Amino acid sequence: MINHVDLDALNATIPPETPNPANVALAHTRSAGIRPDSAEATEVDFTAHRLNWVIEQHTAKRGLMPVGEGSGRNTYLTAATFFANDSGVKLHEWLDYCLNNWTAEGFPEREIRATVEGIYQREAAKFASKPYEAPRGRAHESSYSGVATAATSTNSASEPIETPTIPEWIFDAMPRLLQQCCQPFSAGRERDVMLTSTMSILSGCFRSVTGVYDGSTVWMNLYCFIIAPAANGKSGLSWARRLAYAYHKSLVDESKLNLQEYERLNEEYQQGKRSAKKGMPVPSAPAAPAFKQLYIPGNSSAAAVIKVLADNDGSGIICETEADTLSGAMGQDWGNGFSDLLRKAFHHEAYTYQRKTGKEFYELSAPAISVALTGTPGQVLKLIPSAEDGLFSRNLYYSFEAPHTWRDVSPSAGRGNLNAYFDALSTNVSRMILHANAPIRIELTASQWQQLNEAGEQWLGTAVDQCGEESGSVAKRLGLSVFRIAMLLTLLRAFENGEEPGKLVCDQLDFDIALALGDVFLAHSLAMYQRMPKPAGAAGKMAAKAAKEAKVFELHQHGLSYRDIAEQTGVPFQTVGRWLKNK
């Protein structure tokens, strides 16, 4: 629970920059008799512009404040407050605006005040870290990245892809370990790639952590695919891989020792069997040990992957910085079962495998695989031939095209020794894995489940509206991935706070982060969907959908009700409402 904050004491820690709340700044110049061309009026006007700019930018990215219980009002307020703090809006100015405009039934002054004051208190060091600059003769271009939608201007793979970045407030609010992992990387694409990669790797490290989603037990495993042209800032995955490498190496080293001991015992057994006299009992053969490891090579055959999973309680991580490594394996005759395994493992469906000889039989009751890949746009189609391939909708995509720039590679550039930096973080991750050896159950609150359902409905509507009915699977599986992200954030926050593993309930801030990431990943997934080959008939379906939309708009202009339009066109009532609302 956030304690009440002394506004005067907190504002005293912030360097004075502007007087008076922005939402009454211009009126103040008139009532106080201030000349419009005076220095004081300029400063007051700057205050008004800054607050108005923050509000305009946030509204442009996230729309207006949601209405109604469980609509995500606190999520909206949280993101806006981080942005206002970073932009240099004074606490009393921002709080006045929020209380005057957003207080409502079910969203009382107490909740708004606690959220705003709490963020300003925790983030005081970042106040005005990205200050607003008044426009000088042309429209101000914002670098603010809130929740955005996919670019819809083109479906051509030859056009540059336009996708949003992860909102800045997330990097300020996420658990400390994630902040430490992202700290060495520059803001924007490079840092986004690092966060996406890190979440994917960490999601495969904790087999004891579960939750319940749609009635089924699920683990935290994520499938992430980072797509950009060559040498375009995808290297974050190689550093993220180091986070779990120390633990992986400890498993492999122990497995090698166990294998050596097995070979010694087996040699003794063979000698004893040869020297045993007739009629004497033959000594028992030693059991071959399981070969434990965390990382699974992407160039393995399906049979090899299944053997690795069987040795490791059904869990593992496939991490490849070149997607061709995995697509090469899947393209081989012996790799045909690989895609099937990955599709089933996403939902932890049971998987059985038996060699033709019948001597080897493996059954994975609940496989839990995390996948982290980077690749170029050309490598995507080798792995996933079309958007209709079941693997497509199981991935969280982060795709971009950034202009090539030269980075200062000298030791004085400030990046330091990243090998040593991530080796130290890897040691901490190993401790976390060992500490989380007992079952841990992560839950959402009733309100959070309601927010997730509402967000899922919005994601589904966005996907269908932008890309057609066939893209609905992208939004539906995004809901499970967002739940898994919330689970991971909850676990990391528990480690950060020193909580003992057991039953953990997701903090609202971490849930807000998960939802906001879901918005970003949906935009990237739909941008990729629009570039993927479609099966025969898909173009006709899109044309038919466009024709129906046009008919809906035409009937609406003639004054027909939503229900009458739905009956005449055969379009579901809710879809009619969504199309007209987004028109």
Helices and strands as residue ranges (DSSP letters): H 7-12, G 22-24, H 25-31, H 39-62, H 73-87, H 91-102, H 109-122, G 124-126, H 168-173, H 176-182, H 189-202, E 209-213, E 216-218, E 223-227, H 236-243, H 245-275, H 302-311, E 315-320, H 323-331, G 333-335, H 336-346, E 351-354, E 361-364, E 368-375, H 377-383, G 392-394, E 396-399, G 411-413, H 418-435, E 440-443, H 446-467, G 469-471, H 472-497, E 503-505, H 508-531, H 538-557, H 562-569, H 573-581
